[in-house]
Amino acid sequence: MLKAISVAENIWWVGVNDRKTHLFENLWSLPYGVSYNSYLIDDEKVALIDGVKAEFFGEYLERIQSILNGRPVDYLIVNHVEPDHSSAIRMLRQVYPNITIVSNKQALNFVKQFYGESASTKEVKDGETLDLGAHKLTFAAIPMVHWPETMVSFESTTGIVFSCDAFGSYGALNGGIFDDEMDMHVFTAETRRYYATIVGRFSTNVQAALKKASALPIKMICPSHGPIHRGEGVAKVVALYDSLSRQETTKSATIVYGSMYGNTAHMAECIADGLRANGVEDIKVYDASTADLSWIIRDVWRSKGIALLSCCYNMGMFPAMFPVVEKIDNCKVSGRVLAIAGCYTWSKGAEIKPLQELAAKPGWDLIDSVVEVKSCATEADEAALREVGAQMAKKILA
């Protein structure tokens, strides 16, 4: 039987690790897998906090029953209804028919929409407390981090906040569950990628949630994906989220291009040469046709400088560039130096029109020189592209 893992006295991790799903939300790659963290408080009343994907219910139930020895679960606290946390609800209700689902009004409506009527529900409001005995849970709404119903649950006797998707990360938990038990270099990078792909659009709401959380005496953060943060790790992950939600950048550049026959790829290399020759050492260059979009967005999120280049395809922008531009726009990326360039043979301007539309939105520090190459870059074109890189470098390093 799989065993629960102790988080604190009478509080247990009963989650599961998923190493077989290739795409999170059927979009974002999972080279290191992902965990679905659920927690159990064993008190006068037994409470589960968040759940797991339905396909892992067998493992989940084993961990729960390793603690309860036949006792029922009284409450399921639903901090967030997205199905990676909630799709086991139907099966939980079959095993524990008297379980009461606890959440806010909007979340309970979402549960009903996904899983039908529950026999027993309890609506809680922002700031309300649920008494389990020795443990007490206080609920705080953090709407749009990253769904409108999202809340966190704070256990006051231990100082543990159950934060659901906030402070989450891609990556399965390999043996340990705490940040000080594992290589956090991998998980910090995966936290950045998780934030950029899942939460980034809602950064203003994250800032509001961080201000709300600052009033709580938090000693441990238990998210629904990735490692549990304790000790020094609490301040580190809060500082990381603060930086990410402020869209703070490093003195780096990310270049993304769409190219059919290598001519636009060559243009991207020229810009990279100009950046490097003028002092920018941290440069990432991505081919939009082959690169993982989540890696592109992760590096776009941290980079002060962004260059987007497209060849012309059927009198429009190269198709592989559309998801890149759409995601940058959807995430509300701003405060960056932006350069755009294009390559065409007989339809000048068509290849960069969507890039110009993006650049026209507020928040960009646009490089004035827009290089358009006819078919293949000449020496003069190459020099102009290196100058674009030089102008970017000056702004990045300012």
N, C-alpha and C positions, 0 to 999 in steps of 0.2 A: 504493500500500500504506500502511495505517495504521502509524505508527511508535510504538515504545515511548518512554517519557519517562524520562530519567535521574533517579533519586532520590538515589543516591550512587554511588561508583565500583563499577561492575559490578552495581549493583542498579537495577532498572527497574520503572516502573509500566506494567503491560500490561492495565489494566482497561478498562471500557467505560462510556459514559454512556447512560442510559435516559431519553428524553424523551417516550416514548409510553405508558408504563404510568400509568394514572390513580390507582390505589390500591395502596399498599405493603401487602403481606400481604392484598391484596384488601379492606382496611379503611380505610387512612389516606391521605388525599389527597396528591398530589404536584404541586403547582402549579409547582415549580421542577425537577421530575424527580428522579432519584437516580443516583448512580454505584455501580457494583460494582467495587471496587478489588481487583486481583490484582497480585502482585509477583513478579518473576523475579530470581533471583540466578545470575549467569553465572560459574561457578567451575570447578574441576576436576570437580565434580559440579554439575549444573544443577538448581535447585529452584524450583518454582512455589509461592507461598504464597497459599492460598485461590484460589477460582475465580470464575466469573461465571454468570449465568443462561444456560441452554442456548440460548435464542433468539438470543443475541449471540455464539455460538461463532465465527462467521466472522470478525467484527471482532477477537475475542480472539486467534484463531490468527494473524491477520495481524501483530498486535503482537509476539507471541511469536517468530514466524519472522523478523521484522525484525532480531532480535538474534542468533538461533541459526544462521541460514544453513544449515539442514539438520541441525544437531546434535540429538540426542534430549534429552528432558527426563528426568532421572533420578528426581526426587522431586516429589510433590505433597504439600505440608504442608496438612493440613486442621485449621484451628483451630476450626471450627464447621461442622456438617453441614447447617444449614438450607439448603433448596434454592436460595435466591438466591445462595449461595456455591458450591454443589456440583452443581447439576443438569447442568453440562457434563462431569461425570466420565465418563459413558459415551463421549462423543465424544473426550475426551482419551485414553482407553484405546485407542480405535481408531487414532488418529494416532500415539500413543506406546505401543505394546503392552507395552513393558518398564518402563513407569513404575511406581514403588513409591509406594504411598499411605502417608503417615506421619501417625500421630496416636495418641491414647491408646486404651485398650481399648474404652471405651464409644463413642467416636466411630467406631472401625472397625466396631463392631457396627451403628451407625446407617447407615454407608455401605453395608454389606451389605444392610440392610433396604430402603434406597432403590434401590440400583443393582446388587445381586447381588454374587457373589463377585469379588474382584479377584485377578488372577494373582499380584501381589506386594504385600505389606503389611509395614509395620514399626511395631510398637507401641513407643511411648515413654512414659516415666513422668515425673512431676513432677520437674523439676530435671535431667533427662537432656539431653545435648548431642549434636547431629548435626554431624559435621565435613564441610564441603563443600570444604575446601582452605584458602584464605585466610580464608574466612568460616565462622563457627561459630554454629549456632542452638541456643539453650537454651530448653526448653519449661517453661512455668509454668501449672499448672491454675488456672482462675478459674471454678469450677462455679457454675451458675445466674446467669451474666452473659451471656446470659440463658437458656441451655439447660444441662443438667447436664454435658455433655461439653466445654464451652467451655474453650479454653486460649489463651495467647498465645505468640508465638515472639520471642525476643530475640536479635538479632545483635550479638555482643559487640564486634567490631572497630569498628563504626560507632556503636554505642549506639542502634540502631533497634529499637523494639518494634513488631511486627506484631500489632495488638490486636483484629482482627476487628470485632465489633459494638461493643465498648467504645470510647468516644470518637467514635462515628459520628454522622452527620448526614444528614438528607434534603438533596436538592439536587444536581443534576448539576454537574460541574466544567466551567466555561466557559473553556476555553483553558489556564489554569494548573492545577496540581495542589496547590500549596502555599498555606497560609493567608495568607502575606504577599504573595500574588499576586492576591488577590481581595477583594471586599467582605465582610468577616466579620460585618457587622451582620446580613445575611441569614442567613449560616450559623450564627451564634450562636443566633438565634431558632429556626432549624430543628434545631439540636442540642438545644435545650430541648424542642421538640415531639417529636423522635425519642426523647429520654430518657423523657418523660412517657408516651408511647404504648407504647414497646417495653420499656424497661428498668426503669421506675419501681417496679414491684412488687418488684423484686429489689434494692432499695437497700441492705439489710443486706449482701448478697453483694458489692455494688459497693464498700462500705466495706472489706470484707476484701480485695478485689482491689487497692484503692488502697494499702493497707498493705503488701501483698506487693510491689507495683510500686515502692514508695518505696525499696526496697533495691537497685534496679537503677539504674545510671548512664545514664538515658534521655536521649538527645539529640534524638530524633525519634520521633514517634508516627505510624504508618501504619495507619489504620483501614480497614475494608472498605467504608465508605460515607462520602462527604464528603471534605473537604480533608485533606492531610497537614500535621501540625503540627511546626514546627521553630523554633529560636531561642526568642524570648519566647513564641511560641505554645504551646510545651509546657507551661510553668507555667500559662498562662491556661486551657487546656482541662482540665488536671488540677484546678485550683481550681474551675472550673465544675462538673465532675463531683463533686467533694467537696461543694460547696454543694448540688447537686441531690440527691445521695444522702443528705444530712443533712436533707432537706426544709426547708432554710432558705427563708424567705419574705420578700417585700417588704411594705411598708405599703400594700397594695392589696386590692381586693375584686373577686370575680367573682360575678355574679348570673346564675342560669340559671332560666328559667321555661318552663312548658308552658301554652299558652293557646289556646282555640278562637276566642273572639270578642273578645279584647282586654281582658277584665276582669282576668285574672291578669297580663297584660303591664302594665297600669296599676299594679297592686300592686307589681311589680318597680321601676317608675319611682319610686314613692313611697319605697321603701327606698333607691334610689340617691340621691334627694333628701336623705334623712336622713344618708347617708354623706357626701355632698358638703358639706352645711351644717355638718358637724361635723369637717371637716378632711381627709377622705380624698379625694385628687385623682385617684388612679389607680383607675378603676372600669371594669370591662368588664361589659356586659349582653348576654346571649345568649338568643335564642329557640331552644329545643331542637328545634323543628320544622324550622328552616332553617339553623342554624349547623353548621359542621363540628365533629364531636365531638373531633377531634384538637386543634383550636384551643381548645375549651372546656377539655380536660384540661391542655393546656399552661399556660393561665392559672390554672386551679385549683391546679396544682402550685406556682406562684410566689406565689399570693395568701394573705395571712394570714386574710382574711375570705371566707367563702362563704355565699351565700344561695340556697336552692333553693325554688322555688314551683311548685305544680301546681294546675290546675283538676281537677274531677272528671270522669271519662269512664267511662260504663257501670259505675258504682259502684266505681271504682278510680282509681289515679293515671293522669294523661294519658300515653298510650303513648310519646310522644317523650321523656319524662323517664326511662323505664326504662334505656335505654343509658347515660345520664349517671350515674345512681345506681349502676348495676352497675360501670361503669368506675372510678368514684371508690372504690368498695368493693374492687374487684379490685386496684387499684394500692396499696391500703393507705395511702391519704392519711390523715394524722393531724396533730395539733398545730395545728389551725386553729379559728378562731372560726366557728361554724355557726349560721345562722338558717334556719328553715323556716316556710312559710306555705302556705295553701291557699284555694281558692275552690270553693264547691259551691252547689247549689240545693236538692236534696232528699235528699242522702246524706252528711250531715256526718261527717267523719273519714276516709271511705274514700280521699279524694284524697291525704291526707298520711301514711297508714299506712306505706308503704314508706320515706318520708322519716324518720318517727319510728324505724323499725327501724334505719336507717343511723345516726341520731343517738344511738341507745342503745349503739352500739359504743364501745369505749374510744378515747381520744385526741382527742375533740372538746371544745371549750369552747363549750357550747351557750347560745345566747340563750334565756332562760327564756320570754319572751313568744312564743307561737305564735299568730299571727293567722289566724283562719279567717273568710273573708268569705262572706256569703250572697248569691249572685248577682252583686252589684255593690257596690263599696266605697262606704260612706257617708263623710261628713266625719270621723266618729269613727274609722272604719277607716283612713282615710288618715293621720290623726294617729298612730294606733297603729303603722302601718307605718313612718312617718318616725322614730318613737321606736325601732323595731327598728334602723333604720339608724344612729341616734345611739348606741345601745348597742354596736353592732358597731364603730363608729368609735372609741369610747372604748377598747375592747379592742385594736383594730388598732394604735392609736397609742400604747398604753401603753409 
